[in-house]
Amino acid sequence: MSSPTDLFLSAKRPRIHKSNSGDDIETYENSDLWFDDGNIIIRTVISSERAYTVCKVHKSILASHSNVFHDLFNGPQAAFDVASDRYDGLPVIELPDSPSEVNHFLKALYFPEGFPYKYHGILRLSMKYDVAPLRDQMLDVLRHAWPQYLFDWDYLQKRTEDLEKAYLRRECFDLSFAHPEPGITVRLAMDYNVLDILPTVFYDLLRVHEVIAPNPHEGFRRADLSVLTADDLRRLTQGRGALRGKFLDGITNLLTVLPHDNCKRVPVPGKPSPCRAGLKKWWDVQLGAVTGPSVADPIGWLREKEKVGLCTDMPHDEVCGSCTRVVKKYLQNVREDLWTSLPDFFGLVSTFSPDLPRY
């Protein structure tokens, strides 16, 4: 797969630029960040290509957003101009960050309503260069993508399902681009102390990672596990086992809620409750489908059974309305219990409490 830098280079023709030492260096100008009245060059190094990318921007824009650039440009400029390499007649600042991250970071400063959804690099550089408003905006993006409350998660999943249906109609099955990436976000949250999103991010990573061989004719996502530490992977494995165990216990024990005191059907002496028999018939079919994706996303699976299955699949001529409501409430309680237990499942409470809020 091509990297953002590869795509950037393939769309450009380099200029040959002579450095202070007289070496010829290929330089790629970023047309999206090349302003005729710019007065500073931001340069990044493409180490694998032995080339540069450059942006022609404004000191005033950088200084107004970033305390780091404000302090740099408000210091003595004569020595800075003399010491700096020059490009297109302007002084050059070379940043040690990746070209793609700098590209997204600068676009977020110049075009705050239209920057691409590449929050990882933007967040990292907004913290590095002390751009507080942009940092807070990126933190809001993270907290929206991985909310703390189950109600917000359900609302987000409904919107995501609608988006996926639109892409699937176009036969676009790899939906990774339409979602934030949870693997890298685990590291971001750890590195920058955004602890409140960790339980939801780990759960999202688990459900994406579990689909090992995606069906090429169904929607799927990819997760990057290469960025995780050994401790992150241990938490993921630990969480998988704990979540699966509690989920299976909950759904296996469903039949213990019936017969209900307000059951509308009169049981025959010596025989099981009529509603219990009808429920068991329905529930055995549901349990037969508990494989792969359903175990990977038990909270989503339970939501489907609670919202849809009870209305469409339940044999209502065999299970009365009162018992159906009891089952619905039971499934809701199992879902909520799983959600509130996410910090425990992934071993986050003992490590990060009291900084980690309870779900």
C-alpha positions as CSV (number, residue, x, y, z in Angstrom):
1,M,0.0,0.0,0.0
2,S,1.3,3.4,-0.9
3,S,2.2,5.8,1.9
4,P,0.9,9.4,2.0
5,T,4.4,10.5,1.1
6,D,4.5,8.2,-1.9
7,L,1.2,9.6,-3.2
8,F,2.5,13.1,-2.6
9,L,5.7,12.5,-4.5
10,S,3.9,10.7,-7.4
11,A,1.8,13.8,-8.0
12,K,4.7,16.3,-8.1
13,R,7.7,17.1,-10.3
14,P,10.7,18.0,-8.1
15,R,12.8,21.1,-8.5
16,I,16.6,20.8,-8.1
17,H,17.7,23.0,-5.2
18,K,21.3,23.7,-4.2
19,S,21.9,23.5,-0.4
20,N,24.3,25.8,1.4
21,S,27.0,23.1,0.9
22,G,26.4,23.2,-2.9
23,D,24.7,19.8,-3.1
24,D,21.9,19.2,-5.6
25,I,18.8,18.1,-3.8
26,E,15.4,17.2,-5.2
27,T,12.7,19.4,-3.6
28,Y,8.9,18.9,-3.9
29,E,6.8,22.0,-3.4
30,N,3.5,21.5,-1.7
31,S,1.0,23.4,-3.9
32,D,-1.7,23.3,-1.3
33,L,0.5,25.1,1.1
34,W,2.4,27.4,-1.2
35,F,1.3,31.1,-0.8
36,D,2.8,33.8,-3.0
37,D,3.0,36.2,0.0
38,G,4.5,33.6,2.3
39,N,7.6,34.6,4.2
40,I,9.0,31.4,5.6
41,I,9.7,28.0,4.2
42,I,8.9,24.9,6.2
43,R,10.9,21.9,5.0
44,T,10.8,18.2,5.9
45,V,13.1,15.5,4.8
46,I,12.1,12.4,2.9
47,S,15.0,10.2,4.1
48,S,14.3,7.2,1.9
49,E,14.3,9.5,-1.2
50,R,17.1,11.9,-0.1
51,A,14.7,14.7,-1.0
52,Y,12.8,17.5,0.7
53,T,9.2,18.7,0.8
54,V,8.7,22.4,1.3
55,C,5.8,24.7,2.1
56,K,5.8,28.4,1.7
57,V,3.7,29.8,4.6
58,H,3.4,32.8,6.9
59,K,5.3,33.5,10.1
60,S,2.2,35.4,11.4
61,I,-0.1,32.4,11.0
62,L,2.3,30.0,12.6
63,A,3.1,32.4,15.5
64,S,-0.6,33.1,16.1
65,H,-1.4,29.4,16.7
66,S,1.8,28.0,18.2
67,N,3.7,29.3,21.2
68,V,6.8,27.5,20.0
69,F,6.8,29.4,16.7
70,H,5.7,32.6,18.4
71,D,8.8,32.5,20.6
72,L,11.0,31.6,17.6
73,F,9.8,34.5,15.4
74,N,9.8,37.0,18.2
75,G,13.4,36.5,19.0
76,P,16.4,38.1,17.2
77,Q,15.8,37.5,13.5
78,A,19.1,38.7,12.0
79,A,21.1,35.7,13.3
80,F,18.2,33.4,12.3
81,D,18.2,34.6,8.7
82,V,21.9,34.4,8.4
83,A,22.2,30.9,9.8
84,S,19.2,29.5,7.9
85,D,19.4,27.7,4.6
86,R,17.4,29.6,2.0
87,Y,14.8,28.5,-0.6
88,D,13.0,30.7,-3.1
89,G,14.8,33.7,-1.4
90,L,13.3,32.9,2.0
91,P,14.7,31.4,5.2
92,V,14.1,27.8,5.8
93,I,13.0,26.0,9.0
94,E,13.5,22.3,8.8
95,L,11.2,20.2,10.9
96,P,12.3,16.7,12.0
97,D,8.7,15.3,11.6
98,S,7.3,13.2,8.8
99,P,6.2,15.1,5.6
100,S,2.6,13.7,5.8
101,E,2.2,14.7,9.4
102,V,3.5,18.2,8.8
103,N,1.2,18.5,5.7
104,H,-1.9,17.6,7.8
105,F,-0.8,19.8,10.7
106,L,-0.3,22.9,8.5
107,K,-3.6,22.3,6.6
108,A,-5.4,22.1,10.0
109,L,-3.9,25.5,10.9
110,Y,-4.9,27.1,7.5
111,F,-8.1,25.3,6.7
112,P,-9.6,24.3,10.1
113,E,-13.0,23.5,8.6
114,G,-11.7,21.2,6.0
115,F,-8.6,19.4,7.2
116,P,-8.4,15.6,6.5
117,Y,-9.3,13.1,9.2
118,K,-5.6,12.4,10.0
119,Y,-5.8,13.4,13.7
120,H,-2.9,11.2,14.8
121,G,-0.2,13.4,13.3
122,I,-2.2,16.6,13.9
123,L,-2.6,15.8,17.6
124,R,1.1,14.8,18.0
125,L,2.4,18.0,16.4
126,S,-0.2,20.3,18.0
127,M,1.2,19.1,21.4
128,K,4.8,19.3,20.2
129,Y,4.5,22.8,19.0
130,D,2.0,23.9,21.7
131,V,-1.0,24.7,19.5
132,A,-3.7,24.6,22.3
133,P,-6.9,25.2,20.3
134,L,-6.0,22.6,17.7
135,R,-4.9,20.1,20.4
136,D,-8.3,20.5,22.1
137,Q,-10.1,20.1,18.8
138,M,-8.3,16.8,18.2
139,L,-9.0,15.6,21.7
140,D,-12.7,16.3,21.0
141,V,-12.4,14.2,17.8
142,L,-11.0,11.3,19.7
143,R,-13.6,11.5,22.5
144,H,-16.4,11.6,19.8
145,A,-15.0,8.6,18.0
146,W,-14.6,6.6,21.3
147,P,-17.2,7.9,23.7
148,Q,-17.4,7.0,27.4
149,Y,-21.1,6.3,27.5
150,L,-23.0,3.4,25.9
151,F,-25.8,5.7,24.7
152,D,-23.3,7.8,22.7
153,W,-21.6,4.6,21.4
154,D,-25.0,3.2,20.2
155,Y,-25.7,6.5,18.4
156,L,-22.3,6.5,16.8
157,Q,-22.7,2.9,15.6
158,K,-26.1,3.7,14.0
159,R,-24.5,6.6,12.0
160,T,-21.6,4.4,11.1
161,E,-23.9,1.6,9.8
162,D,-25.7,4.1,7.6
163,L,-22.4,5.4,6.2
164,E,-21.2,1.8,5.5
165,K,-24.4,1.0,3.6
166,A,-23.7,3.9,1.3
167,Y,-20.2,2.6,0.6
168,L,-21.2,-1.0,0.2
169,R,-23.8,0.0,-2.4
170,R,-20.7,1.1,-4.4
171,E,-19.0,-2.2,-3.8
172,C,-16.4,-0.5,-1.6
173,F,-15.8,-3.3,1.1
174,D,-12.6,-2.2,2.8
175,L,-14.1,0.5,5.1
176,S,-10.9,1.2,7.1
177,F,-10.6,4.7,5.5
178,A,-14.1,5.7,6.9
179,H,-13.2,5.0,10.5
180,P,-10.5,6.3,12.9
181,E,-7.8,3.7,13.4
182,P,-7.8,2.2,16.9
183,G,-4.4,0.6,17.0
184,I,-2.5,3.9,16.6
185,T,-5.0,5.6,18.9
186,V,-4.1,3.2,21.8
187,R,-0.6,4.5,21.6
188,L,-1.7,8.1,21.3
189,A,-3.9,7.8,24.3
190,M,-1.2,6.2,26.4
191,D,1.5,8.6,25.3
192,Y,-0.6,11.8,25.8
193,N,-2.6,10.7,28.8
194,V,-6.0,10.7,27.1
195,L,-7.0,7.9,29.5
196,D,-10.8,8.3,29.3
197,I,-11.0,6.9,25.8
198,L,-8.8,3.8,26.4
199,P,-11.6,1.3,27.4
200,T,-13.6,2.1,24.3
201,V,-10.6,2.1,22.0
202,F,-9.4,-1.3,23.2
203,Y,-12.9,-2.7,22.7
204,D,-13.0,-1.2,19.2
205,L,-9.6,-2.6,18.4
206,L,-10.6,-6.0,19.7
207,R,-13.7,-6.2,17.5
208,V,-11.8,-5.1,14.4
209,H,-8.9,-7.4,15.0
210,E,-11.0,-10.5,15.6
211,V,-12.2,-10.5,12.0
212,I,-9.1,-12.2,10.7
213,A,-10.3,-13.3,7.3
214,P,-12.9,-10.7,6.2
215,N,-15.5,-11.7,3.6
216,P,-14.6,-9.8,0.4
217,H,-18.2,-9.1,-0.2
218,E,-19.0,-7.6,3.2
219,G,-17.8,-4.5,4.9
220,F,-14.6,-4.9,7.0
221,R,-11.9,-2.8,8.7
222,R,-8.2,-3.2,9.3
223,A,-6.3,-2.5,12.5
224,D,-2.6,-1.8,12.9
225,L,-1.2,-3.9,15.7
226,S,2.4,-3.3,14.8
227,V,2.4,0.0,16.8
228,L,1.4,-1.7,20.1
229,T,3.8,-2.5,22.9
230,A,4.0,-5.9,24.6
231,D,1.9,-4.5,27.4
232,D,-0.8,-3.2,25.0
233,L,-1.0,-6.7,23.4
234,R,-1.3,-8.3,26.8
235,R,-4.2,-6.0,27.7
236,L,-5.9,-6.9,24.4
237,T,-5.5,-10.6,25.0
238,Q,-6.6,-10.3,28.6
239,G,-9.6,-8.2,27.6
240,R,-10.7,-10.7,24.9
241,G,-10.8,-13.5,27.4
242,A,-12.6,-11.6,30.2
243,L,-15.1,-10.0,27.8
244,R,-15.9,-13.3,26.1
245,G,-16.3,-15.2,29.4
246,K,-18.7,-12.6,30.9
247,F,-20.7,-12.4,27.6
248,L,-21.2,-16.2,27.3
249,D,-22.2,-16.4,31.0
250,G,-24.8,-13.7,30.5
251,I,-26.4,-15.2,27.4
252,T,-26.3,-18.7,28.7
253,N,-28.1,-17.7,31.9
254,L,-31.0,-16.0,30.0
255,L,-33.4,-18.8,30.5
256,T,-33.2,-18.3,34.3
257,V,-35.4,-15.2,34.1
258,L,-38.5,-17.2,33.2
259,P,-41.2,-18.0,34.1
260,H,-42.1,-14.5,35.1
261,D,-44.6,-13.6,37.8
262,N,-46.7,-11.6,35.4
263,C,-46.6,-14.3,32.6
264,K,-49.9,-14.2,30.7
265,R,-49.8,-17.9,29.9
266,V,-51.0,-20.5,32.4
267,P,-48.5,-23.3,32.8
268,V,-49.7,-26.9,32.7
269,P,-48.9,-28.7,36.0
270,G,-45.8,-30.8,35.7
271,K,-44.6,-29.1,32.5
272,P,-42.3,-26.2,31.8
273,S,-43.9,-22.7,31.4
274,P,-45.2,-22.3,27.9
275,C,-43.3,-19.1,27.5
276,R,-40.1,-20.7,28.7
277,A,-40.4,-23.4,26.0
278,G,-41.0,-20.8,23.3
279,L,-38.1,-18.7,24.5
280,K,-35.8,-21.7,24.6
281,K,-36.6,-22.6,21.0
282,W,-35.9,-19.0,19.9
283,W,-32.8,-18.6,22.0
284,D,-31.2,-21.9,20.9
285,V,-31.3,-20.5,17.4
286,Q,-29.6,-17.3,18.5
287,L,-26.9,-19.1,20.4
288,G,-26.1,-21.1,17.3
289,A,-25.0,-17.9,15.6
290,V,-22.6,-16.9,18.4
291,T,-19.4,-17.3,16.5
292,G,-16.6,-15.0,15.2
293,P,-18.0,-11.5,14.8
294,S,-20.7,-11.9,17.4
295,V,-18.2,-12.9,20.1
296,A,-15.8,-10.1,18.9
297,D,-18.5,-7.5,19.2
298,P,-20.9,-8.8,21.9
299,I,-22.2,-5.4,22.8
300,G,-23.2,-4.9,19.1
301,W,-24.6,-8.4,18.9
302,L,-26.8,-7.9,22.0
303,R,-28.0,-4.6,20.7
304,E,-29.1,-6.3,17.5
305,K,-31.0,-9.0,19.5
306,E,-32.5,-6.5,21.9
307,K,-33.6,-3.9,19.2
308,V,-34.4,-6.2,16.2
309,G,-34.5,-9.9,17.2
310,L,-37.1,-9.5,19.9
311,C,-39.4,-7.7,17.5
312,T,-39.0,-9.8,14.3
313,D,-37.7,-13.3,15.4
314,M,-39.3,-13.9,18.7
315,P,-42.3,-16.4,18.3
316,H,-44.9,-14.1,19.9
317,D,-47.6,-16.8,19.7
318,E,-45.4,-18.8,22.1
319,V,-43.9,-16.1,24.3
320,C,-46.2,-13.5,25.9
321,G,-45.6,-9.7,25.9
322,S,-44.7,-9.6,29.6
323,C,-42.1,-12.3,29.3
324,T,-40.7,-10.6,26.1
325,R,-40.3,-7.4,28.1
326,V,-38.4,-9.3,30.8
327,V,-36.1,-10.8,28.2
328,K,-35.5,-7.3,26.7
329,K,-34.6,-5.8,30.1
330,Y,-32.3,-8.7,30.8
331,L,-30.4,-8.2,27.5
332,Q,-30.1,-4.5,28.2
333,N,-28.6,-5.3,31.7
334,V,-26.1,-7.7,30.2
335,R,-25.0,-5.1,27.6
336,E,-24.7,-2.3,30.2
337,D,-22.7,-4.6,32.5
338,L,-20.3,-5.5,29.7
339,W,-19.9,-1.8,28.9
340,T,-19.2,-0.6,32.4
341,S,-16.8,-3.5,32.9
342,L,-14.5,-2.6,30.0
343,P,-11.9,-0.8,32.1
344,D,-11.7,-4.0,34.3
345,F,-11.6,-6.4,31.3
346,F,-8.5,-4.6,29.8
347,G,-6.7,-4.2,33.1
348,L,-6.9,-0.4,33.0
349,V,-8.4,0.4,36.5
350,S,-5.6,-0.9,38.6
351,T,-3.0,0.9,36.5
352,F,-4.6,4.2,35.8
353,S,-7.1,4.7,38.6
354,P,-8.0,7.3,39.8
355,D,-7.1,9.1,36.6
356,L,-9.3,6.7,34.6
357,P,-13.0,7.6,35.0
358,R,-15.5,4.8,35.7
359,Y,-17.8,4.0,32.8
